Amino acid sequence: MIFGDKYKAGWGRRNTLSSLFTLLNWFIRGLFFRLFWRSSEGLVLIGPSVKIISGHKLSVGKNFIIERGAEINCISSEGIQLGEKVTIGSYATIRPSNLYGGAVGMGLKIGNHSNIGPYSYIGCSGYIEIGNNVMMAPRVSLYAENHNFDSIDVPMKDQGVATAPIIIEDDCWIAANCIILSGIRIGKGSVIAAGSVVTKDVAPYSVMGGNPAKKLKTRI
C-alpha cells in the first residue's frame, strides 16, 4: 500500500511536469503565430500541426486556445473574429473559402467563453455567428451554404451554391455529431441532442432531437 501511494505521487508529479512542458511549447508556438494575425490579446496557446491560413484576417480575444491539428482558413470577406476564452478543438476545421479558387466566403464570429468541439467542421461561406457561452461537442458540422441543383442538364458541381447565415445565440449546447444547415437560427439557451439534423429555426430554450430535429421539450 505504501509503495502504491509513492507510485501514485510520482506518477502525479510526472503528469504535472509533462502538462507544463506541453503548455510551454504551446505558449511559445502562440508567440510566433500571433505575429501574423490582425489582432490578439492575452494568452495564446497553439498546439502542434495547427494550420492558420491568411492570419491577417484573424482577430482573437484573451486566452485563445487552438488544439492539435486544427485548421482555420481566414480567407473571407468579414474575416474570422473570436472572443475571449475561445477554444478550437483538435482537428476541427473552419473553412469559409477553398484554397484553390471559387467565391470568397463570408466568415465567422464567435463570442466569449465558447468553443468548437474536436473534429468539427464550420463551413462559413455564408456568415456564421456563434454567441457567448456556447458549448459545442465533437464532430458538429455547420454548413452555411447549399449546392444548387435545379438544372438536370448541368452538373451540380457547376451550378454554384446558395448561402444563408447560421446564428447560434448565447448559452446553447450543441451535442456530438449534430448537423446544422444554412439559414438556421438557434435561440438562446437551447439544447440540440446528439446526432440531430437541424433544418428549421429553433425557439429559445428548446430541447431538440432527431433527423430532422423536432422539439422534445422546453426548458422554461
C-alpha positions in Angstrom: 0.0 0.0 0.0 2.9 2.4 0.9 4.6 1.5 -2.4 1.3 2.2 -4.2 1.0 5.7 -2.6 4.5 6.6 -3.5 4.0 5.4 -7.1 0.8 7.4 -7.4 2.6 10.5 -6.1 5.4 10.1 -8.6 3.0 9.5 -11.4 1.2 12.6 -10.5 4.4 14.7 -10.5 5.4 13.3 -13.9 2.0 14.1 -15.3 2.2 17.7 -14.0 5.6 18.2 -15.4 4.6 16.8 -18.8 1.5 19.0 -18.9 3.6 22.1 -18.0 6.1 21.2 -20.7 3.3 20.8 -23.3 1.7 24.1 -22.3 5.1 25.9 -22.5 5.5 24.5 -26.1 2.0 25.7 -27.0 2.7 29.1 -25.5 6.0 29.5 -27.5 4.2 28.5 -30.7 1.5 31.0 -29.9 4.1 33.8 -29.6 5.1 33.1 -33.2 1.7 32.6 -34.7 0.2 35.8 -33.4 2.8 37.9 -35.1 0.9 37.3 -38.4 -2.7 37.9 -37.1 -4.8 41.1 -37.4 -5.1 41.3 -33.6 -4.7 39.2 -30.5 -4.9 39.8 -26.7 -3.7 38.0 -23.6 -2.6 34.4 -23.6 -2.5 32.4 -26.9 -1.8 28.6 -26.9 -1.3 26.8 -30.2 -1.0 23.0 -30.4 1.2 21.1 -32.9 0.3 20.7 -36.5 -2.1 23.6 -36.5 -2.7 25.4 -39.8 -3.8 29.1 -39.9 -4.2 30.5 -43.5 -4.3 34.2 -44.2 -3.9 35.0 -40.5 -4.0 38.8 -41.2 -7.8 38.4 -41.3 -8.0 36.7 -37.8 -8.8 38.6 -34.6 -8.8 36.8 -31.2 -9.5 37.9 -27.7 -7.8 37.0 -24.4 -6.9 33.4 -23.6 -7.3 31.8 -27.0 -6.5 28.1 -27.4 -6.4 26.1 -30.7 -5.6 22.4 -30.2 -3.6 19.9 -32.1 -4.2 19.6 -35.9 -6.9 22.2 -36.1 -7.2 24.4 -39.2 -8.5 27.9 -39.6 -8.8 29.3 -43.1 -9.3 33.0 -42.8 -9.9 33.9 -46.4 -13.3 35.6 -46.2 -14.9 39.0 -46.7 -15.7 39.5 -43.0 -12.7 37.7 -41.5 -12.7 35.4 -38.5 -13.4 37.1 -35.2 -13.1 35.2 -32.0 -13.9 36.5 -28.5 -12.3 35.9 -25.1 -11.6 32.3 -23.8 -12.5 30.6 -27.1 -11.1 27.1 -27.7 -10.9 25.4 -31.1 -10.7 21.6 -30.5 -8.3 19.1 -32.0 -8.6 18.6 -35.8 -11.5 21.0 -36.1 -11.8 22.9 -39.4 -13.1 26.4 -40.0 -13.3 27.0 -43.7 -15.1 29.9 -45.4 -13.4 29.5 -48.8 -11.5 27.0 -50.9 -7.8 27.5 -51.3 -7.9 26.5 -55.0 -10.4 29.1 -56.3 -14.1 29.8 -56.2 -16.0 32.5 -54.5 -14.7 34.0 -51.3 -16.9 33.2 -48.3 -18.3 35.5 -45.6 -16.6 34.3 -42.4 -17.2 33.6 -38.7 -17.8 35.4 -35.4 -17.6 33.6 -32.0 -18.5 35.3 -28.7 -16.8 34.9 -25.3 -16.4 31.6 -23.5 -17.5 29.5 -26.4 -15.8 26.5 -28.1 -15.7 24.5 -31.3 -15.5 20.8 -30.5 -12.8 18.4 -31.8 -13.2 17.2 -35.4 -16.0 19.7 -36.0 -16.5 21.4 -39.4 -17.5 25.0 -39.7 -18.4 25.8 -43.3 -18.8 29.6 -43.1 -19.0 30.5 -46.8 -22.3 32.1 -45.6 -21.9 34.1 -42.4 -21.9 32.2 -39.2 -22.3 33.9 -35.8 -22.0 32.0 -32.5 -22.8 33.7 -29.3 -21.4 33.7 -25.8 -21.1 30.6 -23.6 -21.9 28.2 -26.4 -20.8 24.6 -25.9 -20.1 22.5 -29.0 -19.2 18.8 -28.7 -17.1 16.8 -31.1 -18.0 16.3 -34.7 -20.5 19.0 -35.0 -21.0 20.3 -38.6 -22.3 23.7 -39.6 -23.0 24.4 -43.3 -24.0 27.9 -44.3 -24.4 27.0 -48.0 -26.3 24.6 -50.2 -25.4 23.4 -53.7 -27.8 24.4 -56.4 -29.3 21.5 -58.3 -32.3 22.9 -60.3 -31.0 22.0 -63.7 -30.6 18.4 -64.8 -28.6 19.5 -67.8 -25.7 21.0 -65.9 -23.6 19.0 -63.4 -24.5 20.0 -59.9 -20.9 21.0 -59.1 -21.1 23.6 -61.9 -24.4 25.2 -60.7 -22.8 27.1 -57.8 -24.1 27.5 -54.2 -26.6 29.5 -52.3 -25.5 30.8 -49.0 -27.6 31.8 -45.9 -26.4 32.7 -42.4 -26.4 30.5 -39.4 -26.9 32.1 -36.0 -26.4 30.3 -32.7 -27.5 32.5 -29.8 -26.0 32.6 -26.3 -25.8 29.7 -23.8 -26.6 26.9 -26.2 -25.3 23.3 -26.1 -24.8 21.6 -29.4 -24.1 17.9 -28.7 -21.9 15.5 -30.6 -22.5 14.7 -34.3 -25.1 17.4 -34.9 -25.6 18.9 -38.3 -26.9 22.5 -38.6 -27.9 23.6 -42.1 -27.9 27.0 -43.8 -30.3 29.7 -42.8 -30.9 28.4 -39.3 -31.2 30.4 -36.1 -30.9 28.5 -32.8 -32.5 30.5 -30.0 -30.8 31.4 -26.7 -30.5 28.6 -24.1 -31.3 25.7 -26.5 -30.0 22.2 -26.4 -29.6 20.1 -29.6 -29.4 16.4 -28.8 -26.6 14.2 -30.2 -26.9 13.2 -33.8 -29.6 15.7 -34.7 -30.0 17.4 -38.1 -31.4 20.9 -37.7 -33.4 22.1 -40.7 -35.6 24.7 -39.1 -35.2 27.6 -36.7 -35.2 26.7 -33.0 -37.1 28.7 -30.5 -35.2 29.9 -27.4 -34.8 27.4 -24.5 -35.9 24.4 -26.7 -34.6 20.9 -26.4 -34.4 19.4 -29.9 -33.6 16.0 -31.2 -33.9 13.7 -34.2 -33.5 13.8 -38.0 -35.0 16.2 -38.8 -34.8 17.7 -35.4 -38.1 18.2 -33.5 -38.8 19.8 -30.2 -38.7 17.3 -27.4 -39.4 19.8 -24.6 -38.8 23.3 -23.4 -36.5 24.5 -20.6 -39.0 27.1 -19.4 
